[in-house]
């Protein structure tokens, strides 16, 4: 069994249920687990939660042998042959059976519109093209239903820049989804141009939604007419996205220039269609990597190890199965250190509606300086240093409608915005940490945060500013 898929090992001997009677021992089967066929074990596993199947597999070396039956619930799928290699060991086969069934239940209860069959079709794309990770896979690994939790209905699909056209066509043709816009707010909190204050391997995030649901909520009586219009609108998706990137994400002062070089055009595979409705909605995020970044590398920046669990339509990849199936995880070392320090030094502002909104930036800068003394080598400070070195032309006496010298001035935003963005990023880490703890996940060595600790996001721009 592969350590990058489902890593397990021998934990107990075959004498799982010893008997004192020697005569009974001589007559008993060598292994009581052998009383059920491998096919029966697969059926049982498909109804059991993955953690239970994982624990069962560790209970006897009976499960660490080549399986005699290879039939599993997805065996009639086209990619079953490619998955057969992972089913030679019975323990892996049983765990896969449980995970597949669990993922199907999670998708059924999500509002994404993506079906289990569609996800299996994703496995027909070239290897390494795309994968699903995040809370969808974590819930599947633990056999949990988080559909009633806030923000738990989203399905996060990750892909490389080169594979994006094929992945979009998979979303359209197999998952019956449609493009509904560039999701700037995925990692942005202050201004789109400050998107990369904390370095990321992500180029952009696209929001997708169920075609059927968007048509239902549209005013079009005819589905065919709605499809015709959305396909026509989709022809302008490249121009739409390029405008967004050029006018709201390009920030040359900070060295942030995520302009599309042609390799991030929002388009389907050659000959495919791209339905687009910018008034639509959805709960599917397509996270597209920067040029040259493989899909799997997008998971490297996750703060919680358990969230790196993924499924690419062929294989499940569980980075630390012993912790994952026990409902435990670790936090990435640098992020844990920064959060621990930030919690220690952060002070909420005395006035949340100050006359000078730059007070937010000053307060965040004070906290960041203390954090950097505690954690000097964390790899999150590069753009903060660039901003610090910029000349300051902020003018607190500038008129409300003025541009130069106010937060509407790109030079002022580049100087004063990054500390606020960094603060908001820390708030997001703390929020996610608490979210998973409330779901029952044990964060091993988690930063100590008192229950009444509060850190709200700051906003230094007025709406429309």
Residue, then its C-alpha position, 0 to 999 in steps of 0.5 A: x500500500x502506497x504511503x501517498x494513498x492509504x498508508x497502513x501497517x500491521x498492528x496486531x497478530x492473527x491471534x485476535x481472539x485467543x482461546x484458552x482451550x488448546x483443542x479448540x485452537x487446533x480446530x479453529x480456522x487460522x483466522x476468524x476474519x476468513x469466515x467472510x469472503x472478500x466480496x462480503x467484506x467489500x459490501x460491509x465496508x461500503x456501508x461503514x464509515x472509513x475510520x471504522x474500516x481503517x481500524x478494522x484493517x489494522x486489527x489483523x494481518x488477514x487484511x494485508x494480503x492480496x484480495x481474491x475479489x476485486x469487485x467494488x461498488x465502482x467496478x463498472x466505471x471506466x476508471x476501475x481498471x486503473x484503480x485495480x492496482x490499488x485493490x490488490x491489498x484487501x485493506x486498501x480495497x475495503x478502505x477505498x470501498x468505504x471512502x467511495x460510498x462516503x464521498x457519494x453521500x457527501x456530494x449528494x447532500x451538497x448544493x454543488x450539483x456535482x454527482x458522484x458519477x461526474x467525479x469518477x468521470x474526472x478520473x478520465x482526464x489526464x493524470x494530474x489534471x484536477x483533484x477535489x480537496x478541502x472539507x468535502x474530502x475531509x467529511x468523506x474521510x470521517x463519514x460525517x455530514x456537515x451539510x448544515x454547517x455554514x460554508x460546508x456545501x462548497x466543492x473545491x476543485x484544483x487544477x493546473x493552468x494547462x489542464x484548466x480548459x479540459x477541467x472546465x469542459x468536464x464541469x460543463x459536460x459531465x457535472x452540468x455546471x456553468x461559469x458564474x464569475x471570477x471569485x476574487x474574494x477567495x483569498x482577498x479581504x481588503x482590495x483585489x490588488x492586495x490579493x497576494x500580500x501573502x504569497x500564493x501559488x494560485x493564479x485565480x479562482x473561478x466560481x461555478x454553479x449548477x446549470x439546472x439551478x441557475x436556469x430555474x432561478x433565471x427569468x427564461x421560460x425556455x431552457x434551450x433559450x437560456x442555454x443559447x444565451x449563456x453559451x453566447x455570453x461565455x464567448x466573452x468570458x476571456x475578455x471579462x476575466x482579462x478586464x478584471x485582472x487588469x483593472x482590479x488585480x494588477x498592482x505593479x507598485x508591489x510587484x503584483x502583476x497577475x495579468x493573463x499571459x494567454x495561458x489563463x484564458x477562461x475557455x473550454x477545451x477546443x470545440x467545447x462550450x462555456x455557459x456563462x452567467x455573471x448574475x448566476x450563483x454556485x458553490x463550486x470553486x475552481x482554483x487554478x494554479x499559476x503557470x508551471x505549478x502542478x495541481x498537487x502543489x496547490x495543497x502545500x499551502x494548506x494550514x491544516x494537514x487533514x485538508x490536504x486529503x484529496x481525490x482525483x477521480x482515481x485515487x484517494x491521497x491521505x497524507x497522514x491516515x493514522x491521524x486523519x481517520x482518528x479525527x486528528x490533524x496538525x497545523x502547518x508549522x509556520x502558520x501555527x507559530x504566527x497564529x500563536x504569536x498573533x493571538x498573544x499580541x493582538x489588541x482590538x481597536x478601542x474604536x471600530x469606526x475611527x475618524x482615520x481608518x489608517x488606525x487599523x493599519x497602524x494597529x496591525x503593524x504594531x502586532x506584526x512587528x511583535x509577531x516578527x520578533x517571535x517568528x522571524x523566519x516565517x515565509x509570509x513577510x516579503x510584500x510587507x517589507x516591500x510596502x514598508x520601503x515605499x514612500x508615504x504620501x498619505x495626507x490625512x487632510x485630503x478632501x473626501x473626494x480627493x484621490x491623491x494622498x487618500x486610500x484611493x491613491x494606489x501608492x497609499x493603498x500599497x503602503x498602508x494596505x498590506x498590514x491590514x491584509x496580513x491581519x485579515x489573513x491571520x483572522x481567516x486562519x483562526x476562524x478555520x482553526x476554530x471551525x474544524x475544532x467545533x466540528x470535532x477535529x482534534x488539532x494536535x498542538x493547536x495554538x492556545x486561544x481563549x474562548x472569548x478571544x476576538x479578532x475581527x477583520x479590518x476594512x480601510x476602504x469605504x464601499x465604492x472607494 
